[in-house]
Amino acid sequence: MKPTSDYGADAIKVLKGIEAVRKRPAMYIGDTGKRGLHHLVFELVDNAVDEALAGYCTTVKVTVNKDESVTVEDDGRGIPVDTHPELGVPASEVVFTVLHAGGKFDSKTYRISGGLHGVGASVVCALSEWLEVEIRRNGKVYWQRFERGEKVTELKVIGEAEATGTKVTFKPDPEIFKITTKFDFEVLKERLREIAFLIKGLKIIVQDGRTGEKVEYHYEGGIKEFVKYLDEARESFFPEPFYMYHIDEETETEVEIALEYNTSFVEAVWTYANTINTHEGGFHLVGFRSALTRVLNDYGHRTGLLKENESLAGEDTREGLTAVIHVKLHEPQFEGQTKTKLGNSYVKRIVERSFYENFYRFLEENPQIAQKIIEKAKIAARSREAARRARDLVRRKNFLESDSLPGKLADCSSRDPERSELFLVEGESAGGSAKQGRNREFQAILPLRGKILNVEKARLDKALSNQEIRTILSAIGAGLRDECDPSKARYHKIIIMTDADVDGSHIRTLLLTLFYRFMKPLIEAGYIYIATPPLYRVTKGKKEWYIYSDEELDKLIAEIGEKGVTIQRYKGLGEMNPEQLWQTTMNPETRTLKKVTLEDAAEADKLFSILMGEKVEPRRKFIQENARKVMNLDI
């Protein structure tokens, strides 16, 4: 077959500036779905936050307007409006229409900055149906409008102003955001609350013009209050969290750490650099962990709490630890374009030295707390050894060669993880139907008997002694905790399939807790899904329909009429025969799967602690506040 055309220089397309953003938006904001849509807001908020970090902004206001446009307003210095020396247009116009233009590249303008790529405002402008900017500066109010990245008016003075600041209103372009242009107020609130915790004293006002909801975040205690917020559902050892601040004179790097220990078995450490969530860690986390292990061992040996030949491993010292680490530095280097891992190696030394000195002093001043921490770590060490023995039982090799679990896993014939699916099915009856109805080539079935252990309330060794948990871990084969590696998973779709009743919801929550606490990388890789079996089967004459929501049922009844209609409400998967289960819930052509994602890891961690932890009061409060959102409650 002959090629249709020559491949020459004229085939190489050069996309300039805004055109490139509109042609390949995912390169700049990750995707054009829900996450990318909200990223537009955060790009503008980051600019306001940089003003706050520079000491010029005290209040940021974010408003979702009734028409699904968003306004971000700050009381910073205001974007410069004088003529740009090279381009001959107002600097504010350059900010919104030229990629890689901004004050972030000049360390004199912003000593510390999170928005390092310099593409924020121009990308938002390019991906908006329209954007208007209002600047208060030089005693005047300036205004300009853009549409799809192009200016449609010149910058003009529309009034006088005593204060300074910037106000940007934009409406996402439906040509780009085809899935949705509707903002989720909860997503905005969670990220903005996090920013308010990280910048002590900054006031962030968030309001939803569609519903009238308005919240204000303002934390004078900064990350110390963040730790208390994260630990709301846990029993702390500390009357008040430990807090330290240090600035390195040589590099001007600032280190802030707040932490406390609690009675849980969970490690919850959150790291940030210049307000950016470095959820893959980096050198600040390495320095912190190294110092924590060393300081507890040194203090323990000096005080006799640890015997001479006794030492704590790093993971022992972190059981029940909740900590927030925030470093602010010049020109942070983030590994990868997603800014998730801090790569400045000198930060390790600064964090390690400053945290060791400050926390050692804290232990000396609080010997009773120090004793509790070390005693907890010693128990964790003994449990770790028991868990190591139990961990050997969940190796893939042992599981496949063992006959201790005959017939439990009905594996698929495919050995390609990308094609393979594992269904975790509630109950033997539904498991039997799923085995009969599945496509044996790429679908594996693992029936679960009853409810698994709540791992939020159990140490690793106890969790691994649970038969159902061992079976799940063995079948998946990716390992657990720090060893969990998505590339080793035997299935790239792990689908939780439970009944549509209260027990089914509980089992689903227990499984999600297991994945979040033991195999979080699988969630981050996008391997965990929830099946959505139908709620109803509607028949009229020889016709039948499977219905997945009450709204869908109402719509169907309105269309076909009530006369001669039979409605069956499914509460259990076992009520469907294999063919029905395949067609409604398992067939890739007709099913609906919900992918489990982590929009906000810190908020997810807190929520699991509230719902599955020991404390009753936070759970009661959560239920009272969210009861109105409940659907399909069994009575």
PyMOL commands that set and color helices and strands:
alter all, ss='L'
color gray80, all
select helices_A, chain A and resi 9-11+17-23+26-29+34-53+91-97+103-105+120-126+185-198+223-230+283-303+314-317+346-365+367-394+396-401+428-437+455-457+460-464+467-476+481-483+486-488+502-518+520-524+550-560+573-575+578-586+601-612+617-629
alter helices_A, ss='H'
color red, helices_A
select strands_A, chain A and resi 59-64+70-74+128-137+140-147+150-151+156-160+165-172+203-208+214-218+242-247+254-261+268-273+276-277+321-328+421-426+443-448+493-497+528-531+536-540+543-547+565-569+593-595
alter strands_A, ss='S'
color yellow, strands_A
deselect
rebuild
show_as cartoon
